[in-house]
Amino acid sequence: MREKCRAFRRAGVETCWLIDPDGRSAEVFAGEGADGRGLGPEDHLEAVALPGLSLSLAALFAVLESPP
């Protein structure tokens, strides 16, 4: 999956999020860096292409804890 995010970035995709629900973590592939920047549950997912969006990973993963 990381290689897919790298390929997307090389193809011109501005931001790629790699989310690991089991590990309750995420990586953001954006900016100048070739590899993802690790995020933890206290961080937020944001992207320049989606102004105003700030998705808390804690809130995202909390959905996995709640019963259906």
CHARMM internal coordinates of N, CA and C (Angstrom, degrees):
IC EDIT
DIST 1 N 1 CA 1.4434
DIST 1 CA 1 C 1.5306
ANGL 1 N 1 CA 1 C 110.87
DIST 1 C 2 N 1.3349
ANGL 1 CA 1 C 2 N 116.50
DIHE 1 N 1 CA 1 C 2 N -36.79
DIST 2 N 2 CA 1.4699
ANGL 1 C 2 N 2 CA 118.30
DIHE 1 CA 1 C 2 N 2 CA 177.55
DIST 2 CA 2 C 1.5256
ANGL 2 N 2 CA 2 C 110.68
DIHE 1 C 2 N 2 CA 2 C -61.51
DIST 2 C 3 N 1.3213
ANGL 2 CA 2 C 3 N 116.44
DIHE 2 N 2 CA 2 C 3 N -41.37
DIST 3 N 3 CA 1.4635
ANGL 2 C 3 N 3 CA 119.26
DIHE 2 CA 2 C 3 N 3 CA 179.57
DIST 3 CA 3 C 1.5258
ANGL 3 N 3 CA 3 C 110.69
DIHE 2 C 3 N 3 CA 3 C -64.44
DIST 3 C 4 N 1.3184
ANGL 3 CA 3 C 4 N 117.89
DIHE 3 N 3 CA 3 C 4 N -35.01
DIST 4 N 4 CA 1.4679
ANGL 3 C 4 N 4 CA 120.19
DIHE 3 CA 3 C 4 N 4 CA 175.92
DIST 4 CA 4 C 1.5268
ANGL 4 N 4 CA 4 C 110.41
DIHE 3 C 4 N 4 CA 4 C -63.49
DIST 4 C 5 N 1.3272
ANGL 4 CA 4 C 5 N 117.65
DIHE 4 N 4 CA 4 C 5 N -43.30
DIST 5 N 5 CA 1.4651
ANGL 4 C 5 N 5 CA 120.41
DIHE 4 CA 4 C 5 N 5 CA 177.76
DIST 5 CA 5 C 1.5249
ANGL 5 N 5 CA 5 C 109.96
DIHE 4 C 5 N 5 CA 5 C -61.85
DIST 5 C 6 N 1.3317
ANGL 5 CA 5 C 6 N 116.97
DIHE 5 N 5 CA 5 C 6 N -42.39
DIST 6 N 6 CA 1.4694
ANGL 5 C 6 N 6 CA 119.61
DIHE 5 CA 5 C 6 N 6 CA 177.70
DIST 6 CA 6 C 1.5240
ANGL 6 N 6 CA 6 C 110.57
DIHE 5 C 6 N 6 CA 6 C -61.57
DIST 6 C 7 N 1.3399
ANGL 6 CA 6 C 7 N 117.03
DIHE 6 N 6 CA 6 C 7 N -42.12
DIST 7 N 7 CA 1.4718
ANGL 6 C 7 N 7 CA 121.26
DIHE 6 CA 6 C 7 N 7 CA 179.36
DIST 7 CA 7 C 1.5262
ANGL 7 N 7 CA 7 C 110.57
DIHE 6 C 7 N 7 CA 7 C -64.76
DIST 7 C 8 N 1.3165
ANGL 7 CA 7 C 8 N 117.66
DIHE 7 N 7 CA 7 C 8 N -41.70
DIST 8 N 8 CA 1.4631
ANGL 7 C 8 N 8 CA 121.16
DIHE 7 CA 7 C 8 N 8 CA 177.09
DIST 8 CA 8 C 1.5291
ANGL 8 N 8 CA 8 C 110.09
DIHE 7 C 8 N 8 CA 8 C -59.14
DIST 8 C 9 N 1.3321
ANGL 8 CA 8 C 9 N 116.28
DIHE 8 N 8 CA 8 C 9 N -43.99
DIST 9 N 9 CA 1.4695
ANGL 8 C 9 N 9 CA 120.51
DIHE 8 CA 8 C 9 N 9 CA -179.58
DIST 9 CA 9 C 1.5201
ANGL 9 N 9 CA 9 C 110.51
DIHE 8 C 9 N 9 CA 9 C -63.71
DIST 9 C 10 N 1.3446
ANGL 9 CA 9 C 10 N 116.96
DIHE 9 N 9 CA 9 C 10 N -42.80
DIST 10 N 10 CA 1.4678
ANGL 9 C 10 N 10 CA 119.70
DIHE 9 CA 9 C 10 N 10 CA 178.64
DIST 10 CA 10 C 1.5201
ANGL 10 N 10 CA 10 C 111.26
DIHE 9 C 10 N 10 CA 10 C -62.92
DIST 10 C 11 N 1.3353
ANGL 10 CA 10 C 11 N 115.90
DIHE 10 N 10 CA 10 C 11 N -30.14
DIST 11 N 11 CA 1.4681
ANGL 10 C 11 N 11 CA 120.92
DIHE 10 CA 10 C 11 N 11 CA -179.54
DIST 11 CA 11 C 1.5298
ANGL 11 N 11 CA 11 C 112.42
DIHE 10 C 11 N 11 CA 11 C -81.95
DIST 11 C 12 N 1.3294
ANGL 11 CA 11 C 12 N 117.55
DIHE 11 N 11 CA 11 C 12 N -2.63
DIST 12 N 12 CA 1.4554
ANGL 11 C 12 N 12 CA 120.32
DIHE 11 CA 11 C 12 N 12 CA 175.66
DIST 12 CA 12 C 1.5163
ANGL 12 N 12 CA 12 C 115.99
DIHE 11 C 12 N 12 CA 12 C 110.05
DIST 12 C 13 N 1.3200
ANGL 12 CA 12 C 13 N 118.32
DIHE 12 N 12 CA 12 C 13 N -1.16
DIST 13 N 13 CA 1.4639
ANGL 12 C 13 N 13 CA 120.41
DIHE 12 CA 12 C 13 N 13 CA 176.65
DIST 13 CA 13 C 1.5286
ANGL 13 N 13 CA 13 C 108.18
DIHE 12 C 13 N 13 CA 13 C -67.38
DIST 13 C 14 N 1.3180
ANGL 13 CA 13 C 14 N 116.84
DIHE 13 N 13 CA 13 C 14 N 129.24
DIST 14 N 14 CA 1.4597
ANGL 13 C 14 N 14 CA 121.70
DIHE 13 CA 13 C 14 N 14 CA -173.62
DIST 14 CA 14 C 1.5285
ANGL 14 N 14 CA 14 C 113.10
DIHE 13 C 14 N 14 CA 14 C -70.14
DIST 14 C 15 N 1.3165
ANGL 14 CA 14 C 15 N 116.52
DIHE 14 N 14 CA 14 C 15 N -42.38
DIST 15 N 15 CA 1.4607
ANGL 14 C 15 N 15 CA 121.17
DIHE 14 CA 14 C 15 N 15 CA -176.27
DIST 15 CA 15 C 1.5259
ANGL 15 N 15 CA 15 C 109.85
DIHE 14 C 15 N 15 CA 15 C -142.00
DIST 15 C 16 N 1.3232
ANGL 15 CA 15 C 16 N 115.42
DIHE 15 N 15 CA 15 C 16 N 137.46
DIST 16 N 16 CA 1.4650
ANGL 15 C 16 N 16 CA 120.67
DIHE 15 CA 15 C 16 N 16 CA 175.13
DIST 16 CA 16 C 1.5255
ANGL 16 N 16 CA 16 C 107.57
DIHE 15 C 16 N 16 CA 16 C -130.12
DIST 16 C 17 N 1.3065
ANGL 16 CA 16 C 17 N 116.19
DIHE 16 N 16 CA 16 C 17 N 129.72
DIST 17 N 17 CA 1.4704
ANGL 16 C 17 N 17 CA 121.06
DIHE 16 CA 16 C 17 N 17 CA 177.36
DIST 17 CA 17 C 1.5137
ANGL 17 N 17 CA 17 C 108.60
DIHE 16 C 17 N 17 CA 17 C -106.32
DIST 17 C 18 N 1.3242
ANGL 17 CA 17 C 18 N 116.36
DIHE 17 N 17 CA 17 C 18 N 130.47
DIST 18 N 18 CA 1.4509
ANGL 17 C 18 N 18 CA 122.77
DIHE 17 CA 17 C 18 N 18 CA 174.75
DIST 18 CA 18 C 1.5252
ANGL 18 N 18 CA 18 C 106.52
DIHE 17 C 18 N 18 CA 18 C -112.81
DIST 18 C 19 N 1.3180
ANGL 18 CA 18 C 19 N 116.30
DIHE 18 N 18 CA 18 C 19 N 110.47
DIST 19 N 19 CA 1.4589
ANGL 18 C 19 N 19 CA 121.74
DIHE 18 CA 18 C 19 N 19 CA -172.99
DIST 19 CA 19 C 1.5175
ANGL 19 N 19 CA 19 C 109.68
DIHE 18 C 19 N 19 CA 19 C -108.61
DIST 19 C 20 N 1.3395
ANGL 19 CA 19 C 20 N 116.40
DIHE 19 N 19 CA 19 C 20 N 129.27
DIST 20 N 20 CA 1.4674
ANGL 19 C 20 N 20 CA 123.40
DIHE 19 CA 19 C 20 N 20 CA 178.82
DIST 20 CA 20 C 1.5257
ANGL 20 N 20 CA 20 C 108.13
DIHE 19 C 20 N 20 CA 20 C -111.09
DIST 20 C 21 N 1.3453
ANGL 20 CA 20 C 21 N 117.51
DIHE 20 N 20 CA 20 C 21 N 97.55
DIST 21 N 21 CA 1.4650
ANGL 20 C 21 N 21 CA 119.11
DIHE 20 CA 20 C 21 N 21 CA -178.24
DIST 21 CA 21 C 1.5259
ANGL 21 N 21 CA 21 C 112.87
DIHE 20 C 21 N 21 CA 21 C -66.35
DIST 21 C 22 N 1.3280
ANGL 21 CA 21 C 22 N 118.22
DIHE 21 N 21 CA 21 C 22 N -32.00
DIST 22 N 22 CA 1.4722
ANGL 21 C 22 N 22 CA 120.02
DIHE 21 CA 21 C 22 N 22 CA 179.16
DIST 22 CA 22 C 1.5290
ANGL 22 N 22 CA 22 C 111.26
DIHE 21 C 22 N 22 CA 22 C -68.49
DIST 22 C 23 N 1.3237
ANGL 22 CA 22 C 23 N 116.28
DIHE 22 N 22 CA 22 C 23 N -42.16
DIST 23 N 23 CA 1.4559
ANGL 22 C 23 N 23 CA 121.14
DIHE 22 CA 22 C 23 N 23 CA -179.56
DIST 23 CA 23 C 1.5100
ANGL 23 N 23 CA 23 C 113.92
DIHE 22 C 23 N 23 CA 23 C -86.01
DIST 23 C 24 N 1.3436
ANGL 23 CA 23 C 24 N 116.59
DIHE 23 N 23 CA 23 C 24 N -4.68
DIST 24 N 24 CA 1.4700
ANGL 23 C 24 N 24 CA 122.58
DIHE 23 CA 23 C 24 N 24 CA -179.12
DIST 24 CA 24 C 1.5269
ANGL 24 N 24 CA 24 C 110.53
DIHE 23 C 24 N 24 CA 24 C 52.78
DIST 24 C 25 N 1.3313
ANGL 24 CA 24 C 25 N 115.14
DIHE 24 N 24 CA 24 C 25 N 47.72
DIST 25 N 25 CA 1.4538
ANGL 24 C 25 N 25 CA 120.47
DIHE 24 CA 24 C 25 N 25 CA 179.88
DIST 25 CA 25 C 1.5264
ANGL 25 N 25 CA 25 C 109.70
DIHE 24 C 25 N 25 CA 25 C -144.21
DIST 25 C 26 N 1.3180
ANGL 25 CA 25 C 26 N 115.35
DIHE 25 N 25 CA 25 C 26 N 172.13
DIST 26 N 26 CA 1.4617
ANGL 25 C 26 N 26 CA 120.40
DIHE 25 CA 25 C 26 N 26 CA 178.86
DIST 26 CA 26 C 1.5132
ANGL 26 N 26 CA 26 C 109.13
DIHE 25 C 26 N 26 CA 26 C -149.75
DIST 26 C 27 N 1.3264
ANGL 26 CA 26 C 27 N 115.62
DIHE 26 N 26 CA 26 C 27 N 157.82
DIST 27 N 27 CA 1.4580
ANGL 26 C 27 N 27 CA 122.31
DIHE 26 CA 26 C 27 N 27 CA 172.58
DIST 27 CA 27 C 1.5195
ANGL 27 N 27 CA 27 C 107.34
DIHE 26 C 27 N 27 CA 27 C -123.95
DIST 27 C 28 N 1.3141
ANGL 27 CA 27 C 28 N 115.36
DIHE 27 N 27 CA 27 C 28 N 141.09
DIST 28 N 28 CA 1.4575
ANGL 27 C 28 N 28 CA 120.91
DIHE 27 CA 27 C 28 N 28 CA 178.23
DIST 28 CA 28 C 1.5217
ANGL 28 N 28 CA 28 C 107.74
DIHE 27 C 28 N 28 CA 28 C -114.53
DIST 28 C 29 N 1.3083
ANGL 28 CA 28 C 29 N 115.26
DIHE 28 N 28 CA 28 C 29 N 124.38
DIST 29 N 29 CA 1.4542
ANGL 28 C 29 N 29 CA 122.01
DIHE 28 CA 28 C 29 N 29 CA 175.58
DIST 29 CA 29 C 1.5236
ANGL 29 N 29 CA 29 C 106.26
DIHE 28 C 29 N 29 CA 29 C -104.36
DIST 29 C 30 N 1.3200
ANGL 29 CA 29 C 30 N 117.05
DIHE 29 N 29 CA 29 C 30 N 106.41
DIST 30 N 30 CA 1.4676
ANGL 29 C 30 N 30 CA 122.02
DIHE 29 CA 29 C 30 N 30 CA -177.08
DIST 30 CA 30 C 1.5148
ANGL 30 N 30 CA 30 C 108.59
DIHE 29 C 30 N 30 CA 30 C -161.18
DIST 30 C 31 N 1.3011
ANGL 30 CA 30 C 31 N 115.75
DIHE 30 N 30 CA 30 C 31 N 166.86
DIST 31 N 31 CA 1.4540
ANGL 30 C 31 N 31 CA 120.57
DIHE 30 CA 30 C 31 N 31 CA 177.06
DIST 31 CA 31 C 1.5112
ANGL 31 N 31 CA 31 C 112.61
DIHE 30 C 31 N 31 CA 31 C 69.95
DIST 31 C 32 N 1.3087
ANGL 31 CA 31 C 32 N 116.09
DIHE 31 N 31 CA 31 C 32 N -152.70
DIST 32 N 32 CA 1.4589
ANGL 31 C 32 N 32 CA 122.10
DIHE 31 CA 31 C 32 N 32 CA -174.39
DIST 32 CA 32 C 1.5245
ANGL 32 N 32 CA 32 C 113.41
DIHE 31 C 32 N 32 CA 32 C -79.86
DIST 32 C 33 N 1.3132
ANGL 32 CA 32 C 33 N 118.36
DIHE 32 N 32 CA 32 C 33 N -24.07
DIST 33 N 33 CA 1.4615
ANGL 32 C 33 N 33 CA 121.01
DIHE 32 CA 32 C 33 N 33 CA -175.82
DIST 33 CA 33 C 1.5224
ANGL 33 N 33 CA 33 C 113.10
DIHE 32 C 33 N 33 CA 33 C -67.46
DIST 33 C 34 N 1.3203
ANGL 33 CA 33 C 34 N 116.89
DIHE 33 N 33 CA 33 C 34 N 141.98
DIST 34 N 34 CA 1.4617
ANGL 33 C 34 N 34 CA 121.60
DIHE 33 CA 33 C 34 N 34 CA 179.83
DIST 34 CA 34 C 1.5194
ANGL 34 N 34 CA 34 C 111.17
DIHE 33 C 34 N 34 CA 34 C -79.61
DIST 34 C 35 N 1.3231
ANGL 34 CA 34 C 35 N 116.57
DIHE 34 N 34 CA 34 C 35 N -29.46
DIST 35 N 35 CA 1.4568
ANGL 34 C 35 N 35 CA 119.87
DIHE 34 CA 34 C 35 N 35 CA -177.65
DIST 35 CA 35 C 1.5153
ANGL 35 N 35 CA 35 C 111.48
DIHE 34 C 35 N 35 CA 35 C -108.13
DIST 35 C 36 N 1.3175
ANGL 35 CA 35 C 36 N 114.01
DIHE 35 N 35 CA 35 C 36 N 165.80
DIST 36 N 36 CA 1.4494
ANGL 35 C 36 N 36 CA 120.07
DIHE 35 CA 35 C 36 N 36 CA -177.83
DIST 36 CA 36 C 1.5093
ANGL 36 N 36 CA 36 C 112.73
DIHE 35 C 36 N 36 CA 36 C -72.60
DIST 36 C 37 N 1.2994
ANGL 36 CA 36 C 37 N 114.22
DIHE 36 N 36 CA 36 C 37 N 152.69
DIST 37 N 37 CA 1.4646
ANGL 36 C 37 N 37 CA 122.36
DIHE 36 CA 36 C 37 N 37 CA 174.61
DIST 37 CA 37 C 1.5193
ANGL 37 N 37 CA 37 C 106.63
DIHE 36 C 37 N 37 CA 37 C -102.24
DIST 37 C 38 N 1.3239
ANGL 37 CA 37 C 38 N 116.24
DIHE 37 N 37 CA 37 C 38 N 122.37
DIST 38 N 38 CA 1.4526
ANGL 37 C 38 N 38 CA 121.11
DIHE 37 CA 37 C 38 N 38 CA -177.08
DIST 38 CA 38 C 1.5154
ANGL 38 N 38 CA 38 C 113.16
DIHE 37 C 38 N 38 CA 38 C -71.01
DIST 38 C 39 N 1.3220
ANGL 38 CA 38 C 39 N 115.67
DIHE 38 N 38 CA 38 C 39 N 139.21
DIST 39 N 39 CA 1.4626
ANGL 38 C 39 N 39 CA 122.41
DIHE 38 CA 38 C 39 N 39 CA 176.14
DIST 39 CA 39 C 1.5179
ANGL 39 N 39 CA 39 C 108.55
DIHE 38 C 39 N 39 CA 39 C -122.45
DIST 39 C 40 N 1.3072
ANGL 39 CA 39 C 40 N 115.58
DIHE 39 N 39 CA 39 C 40 N 153.32
DIST 40 N 40 CA 1.4556
ANGL 39 C 40 N 40 CA 121.12
DIHE 39 CA 39 C 40 N 40 CA 175.51
DIST 40 CA 40 C 1.5173
ANGL 40 N 40 CA 40 C 110.62
DIHE 39 C 40 N 40 CA 40 C -115.93
DIST 40 C 41 N 1.3245
ANGL 40 CA 40 C 41 N 117.06
DIHE 40 N 40 CA 40 C 41 N -178.72
DIST 41 N 41 CA 1.4666
ANGL 40 C 41 N 41 CA 121.30
DIHE 40 CA 40 C 41 N 41 CA -175.75
DIST 41 CA 41 C 1.5239
ANGL 41 N 41 CA 41 C 114.47
DIHE 40 C 41 N 41 CA 41 C -60.10
DIST 41 C 42 N 1.3256
ANGL 41 CA 41 C 42 N 118.51
DIHE 41 N 41 CA 41 C 42 N -21.17
DIST 42 N 42 CA 1.4683
ANGL 41 C 42 N 42 CA 120.69
DIHE 41 CA 41 C 42 N 42 CA -179.38
DIST 42 CA 42 C 1.5277
ANGL 42 N 42 CA 42 C 112.31
DIHE 41 C 42 N 42 CA 42 C -85.05
DIST 42 C 43 N 1.3295
ANGL 42 CA 42 C 43 N 117.22
DIHE 42 N 42 CA 42 C 43 N -6.69
DIST 43 N 43 CA 1.4638
ANGL 42 C 43 N 43 CA 121.63
DIHE 42 CA 42 C 43 N 43 CA -177.25
DIST 43 CA 43 C 1.5297
ANGL 43 N 43 CA 43 C 112.07
DIHE 42 C 43 N 43 CA 43 C -90.91
DIST 43 C 44 N 1.3397
ANGL 43 CA 43 C 44 N 114.52
DIHE 43 N 43 CA 43 C 44 N 173.99
DIST 44 N 44 CA 1.4674
ANGL 43 C 44 N 44 CA 121.86
DIHE 43 CA 43 C 44 N 44 CA 179.99
DIST 44 CA 44 C 1.5199
ANGL 44 N 44 CA 44 C 110.10
DIHE 43 C 44 N 44 CA 44 C -125.57
DIST 44 C 45 N 1.3222
ANGL 44 CA 44 C 45 N 116.34
DIHE 44 N 44 CA 44 C 45 N 143.69
DIST 45 N 45 CA 1.4573
ANGL 44 C 45 N 45 CA 121.39
DIHE 44 CA 44 C 45 N 45 CA 172.34
DIST 45 CA 45 C 1.5166
ANGL 45 N 45 CA 45 C 108.36
DIHE 44 C 45 N 45 CA 45 C -85.73
DIST 45 C 46 N 1.3214
ANGL 45 CA 45 C 46 N 115.98
DIHE 45 N 45 CA 45 C 46 N 128.62
DIST 46 N 46 CA 1.4521
ANGL 45 C 46 N 46 CA 121.71
DIHE 45 CA 45 C 46 N 46 CA 178.49
DIST 46 CA 46 C 1.5212
ANGL 46 N 46 CA 46 C 108.04
DIHE 45 C 46 N 46 CA 46 C -142.19
DIST 46 C 47 N 1.3246
ANGL 46 CA 46 C 47 N 117.12
DIHE 46 N 46 CA 46 C 47 N 155.86
DIST 47 N 47 CA 1.4597
ANGL 46 C 47 N 47 CA 121.92
DIHE 46 CA 46 C 47 N 47 CA 177.46
DIST 47 CA 47 C 1.5148
ANGL 47 N 47 CA 47 C 109.30
DIHE 46 C 47 N 47 CA 47 C -149.54
DIST 47 C 48 N 1.3174
ANGL 47 CA 47 C 48 N 116.21
DIHE 47 N 47 CA 47 C 48 N 140.33
DIST 48 N 48 CA 1.4632
ANGL 47 C 48 N 48 CA 121.77
DIHE 47 CA 47 C 48 N 48 CA 179.37
DIST 48 CA 48 C 1.5280
ANGL 48 N 48 CA 48 C 109.68
DIHE 47 C 48 N 48 CA 48 C -59.10
DIST 48 C 49 N 1.3237
ANGL 48 CA 48 C 49 N 117.36
DIHE 48 N 48 CA 48 C 49 N -36.65
DIST 49 N 49 CA 1.4666
ANGL 48 C 49 N 49 CA 121.70
DIHE 48 CA 48 C 49 N 49 CA -177.99
DIST 49 CA 49 C 1.5311
ANGL 49 N 49 CA 49 C 112.77
DIHE 48 C 49 N 49 CA 49 C -70.05
DIST 49 C 50 N 1.3323
ANGL 49 CA 49 C 50 N 116.61
DIHE 49 N 49 CA 49 C 50 N -13.49
DIST 50 N 50 CA 1.4675
ANGL 49 C 50 N 50 CA 121.09
DIHE 49 CA 49 C 50 N 50 CA -179.71
DIST 50 CA 50 C 1.5283
ANGL 50 N 50 CA 50 C 109.13
DIHE 49 C 50 N 50 CA 50 C -123.58
DIST 50 C 51 N 1.3327
ANGL 50 CA 50 C 51 N 117.62
DIHE 50 N 50 CA 50 C 51 N 70.67
DIST 51 N 51 CA 1.4649
ANGL 50 C 51 N 51 CA 120.33
DIHE 50 CA 50 C 51 N 51 CA -176.24
DIST 51 CA 51 C 1.5241
ANGL 51 N 51 CA 51 C 112.24
DIHE 50 C 51 N 51 CA 51 C -58.61
DIST 51 C 52 N 1.3204
ANGL 51 CA 51 C 52 N 114.11
DIHE 51 N 51 CA 51 C 52 N 134.54
DIST 52 N 52 CA 1.4544
ANGL 51 C 52 N 52 CA 119.50
DIHE 51 CA 51 C 52 N 52 CA 178.72
DIST 52 CA 52 C 1.5165
ANGL 52 N 52 CA 52 C 114.21
DIHE 51 C 52 N 52 CA 52 C 91.13
DIST 52 C 53 N 1.3260
ANGL 52 CA 52 C 53 N 117.40
DIHE 52 N 52 CA 52 C 53 N -15.14
DIST 53 N 53 CA 1.4652
ANGL 52 C 53 N 53 CA 119.89
DIHE 52 CA 52 C 53 N 53 CA 178.86
DIST 53 CA 53 C 1.5167
ANGL 53 N 53 CA 53 C 109.45
DIHE 52 C 53 N 53 CA 53 C -80.64
DIST 53 C 54 N 1.2977
ANGL 53 CA 53 C 54 N 116.66
DIHE 53 N 53 CA 53 C 54 N 126.86
DIST 54 N 54 CA 1.4527
ANGL 53 C 54 N 54 CA 123.10
DIHE 53 CA 53 C 54 N 54 CA 174.24
DIST 54 CA 54 C 1.5243
ANGL 54 N 54 CA 54 C 106.44
DIHE 53 C 54 N 54 CA 54 C -143.39
DIST 54 C 55 N 1.3212
ANGL 54 CA 54 C 55 N 115.55
DIHE 54 N 54 CA 54 C 55 N 99.97
DIST 55 N 55 CA 1.4596
ANGL 54 C 55 N 55 CA 121.72
DIHE 54 CA 54 C 55 N 55 CA -174.51
DIST 55 CA 55 C 1.5201
ANGL 55 N 55 CA 55 C 109.71
DIHE 54 C 55 N 55 CA 55 C -100.84
DIST 55 C 56 N 1.3016
ANGL 55 CA 55 C 56 N 115.99
DIHE 55 N 55 CA 55 C 56 N 114.47
DIST 56 N 56 CA 1.4617
ANGL 55 C 56 N 56 CA 121.85
DIHE 55 CA 55 C 56 N 56 CA 178.90
DIST 56 CA 56 C 1.5267
ANGL 56 N 56 CA 56 C 109.52
DIHE 55 C 56 N 56 CA 56 C -68.49
DIST 56 C 57 N 1.3258
ANGL 56 CA 56 C 57 N 115.78
DIHE 56 N 56 CA 56 C 57 N 127.67
DIST 57 N 57 CA 1.4656
ANGL 56 C 57 N 57 CA 118.26
DIHE 56 CA 56 C 57 N 57 CA 176.91
DIST 57 CA 57 C 1.5239
ANGL 57 N 57 CA 57 C 111.16
DIHE 56 C 57 N 57 CA 57 C -66.09
DIST 57 C 58 N 1.3324
ANGL 57 CA 57 C 58 N 116.95
DIHE 57 N 57 CA 57 C 58 N -34.58
DIST 58 N 58 CA 1.4675
ANGL 57 C 58 N 58 CA 119.86
DIHE 57 CA 57 C 58 N 58 CA 177.43
DIST 58 CA 58 C 1.5259
ANGL 58 N 58 CA 58 C 110.21
DIHE 57 C 58 N 58 CA 58 C -59.49
DIST 58 C 59 N 1.3318
ANGL 58 CA 58 C 59 N 117.01
DIHE 58 N 58 CA 58 C 59 N -44.02
DIST 59 N 59 CA 1.4658
ANGL 58 C 59 N 59 CA 120.53
DIHE 58 CA 58 C 59 N 59 CA 179.27
DIST 59 CA 59 C 1.5273
ANGL 59 N 59 CA 59 C 110.91
DIHE 58 C 59 N 59 CA 59 C -67.79
DIST 59 C 60 N 1.3316
ANGL 59 CA 59 C 60 N 116.00
DIHE 59 N 59 CA 59 C 60 N -39.93
DIST 60 N 60 CA 1.4600
ANGL 59 C 60 N 60 CA 119.83
DIHE 59 CA 59 C 60 N 60 CA 178.61
DIST 60 CA 60 C 1.5262
ANGL 60 N 60 CA 60 C 110.84
DIHE 59 C 60 N 60 CA 60 C -61.56
DIST 60 C 61 N 1.3128
ANGL 60 CA 60 C 61 N 116.61
DIHE 60 N 60 CA 60 C 61 N -47.34
DIST 61 N 61 CA 1.4618
ANGL 60 C 61 N 61 CA 120.37
DIHE 60 CA 60 C 61 N 61 CA -178.16
DIST 61 CA 61 C 1.5275
ANGL 61 N 61 CA 61 C 112.39
DIHE 60 C 61 N 61 CA 61 C -74.43
DIST 61 C 62 N 1.3274
ANGL 61 CA 61 C 62 N 118.03
DIHE 61 N 61 CA 61 C 62 N -23.05
DIST 62 N 62 CA 1.4761
ANGL 61 C 62 N 62 CA 120.62
DIHE 61 CA 61 C 62 N 62 CA 177.22
DIST 62 CA 62 C 1.5201
ANGL 62 N 62 CA 62 C 110.85
DIHE 61 C 62 N 62 CA 62 C -61.11
DIST 62 C 63 N 1.3201
ANGL 62 CA 62 C 63 N 116.23
DIHE 62 N 62 CA 62 C 63 N -30.61
DIST 63 N 63 CA 1.4647
ANGL 62 C 63 N 63 CA 120.58
DIHE 62 CA 62 C 63 N 63 CA 178.66
DIST 63 CA 63 C 1.5369
ANGL 63 N 63 CA 63 C 110.04
DIHE 62 C 63 N 63 CA 63 C -60.87
DIST 63 C 64 N 1.3271
ANGL 63 CA 63 C 64 N 116.81
DIHE 63 N 63 CA 63 C 64 N -33.10
DIST 64 N 64 CA 1.4564
ANGL 63 C 64 N 64 CA 120.81
DIHE 63 CA 63 C 64 N 64 CA 179.78
DIST 64 CA 64 C 1.5262
ANGL 64 N 64 CA 64 C 112.10
DIHE 63 C 64 N 64 CA 64 C -70.09
DIST 64 C 65 N 1.3290
ANGL 64 CA 64 C 65 N 116.22
DIHE 64 N 64 CA 64 C 65 N -23.14
DIST 65 N 65 CA 1.4692
ANGL 64 C 65 N 65 CA 121.26
DIHE 64 CA 64 C 65 N 65 CA -178.55
DIST 65 CA 65 C 1.5300
ANGL 65 N 65 CA 65 C 112.82
DIHE 64 C 65 N 65 CA 65 C -85.73
DIST 65 C 66 N 1.3153
ANGL 65 CA 65 C 66 N 116.52
DIHE 65 N 65 CA 65 C 66 N -22.40
DIST 66 N 66 CA 1.4588
ANGL 65 C 66 N 66 CA 119.11
DIHE 65 CA 65 C 66 N 66 CA -175.49
DIST 66 CA 66 C 1.5338
ANGL 66 N 66 CA 66 C 110.47
DIHE 65 C 66 N 66 CA 66 C -84.11
DIST 66 C 67 N 1.3292
ANGL 66 CA 66 C 67 N 116.91
DIHE 66 N 66 CA 66 C 67 N 145.22
DIST 67 N 67 CA 1.4684
ANGL 66 C 67 N 67 CA 120.61
DIHE 66 CA 66 C 67 N 67 CA 179.19
DIST 67 CA 67 C 1.5258
ANGL 67 N 67 CA 67 C 111.00
DIHE 66 C 67 N 67 CA 67 C -66.29
DIST 67 C 68 N 1.3217
ANGL 67 CA 67 C 68 N 116.79
DIHE 67 N 67 CA 67 C 68 N 151.99
DIST 68 N 68 CA 1.4729
ANGL 67 C 68 N 68 CA 120.72
DIHE 67 CA 67 C 68 N 68 CA -179.14
DIST 68 CA 68 C 1.5148
ANGL 68 N 68 CA 68 C 113.51
DIHE 67 C 68 N 68 CA 68 C -63.39
END
COOR INIT
IC SEED 1 N 1 CA 1 C
IC BUILD
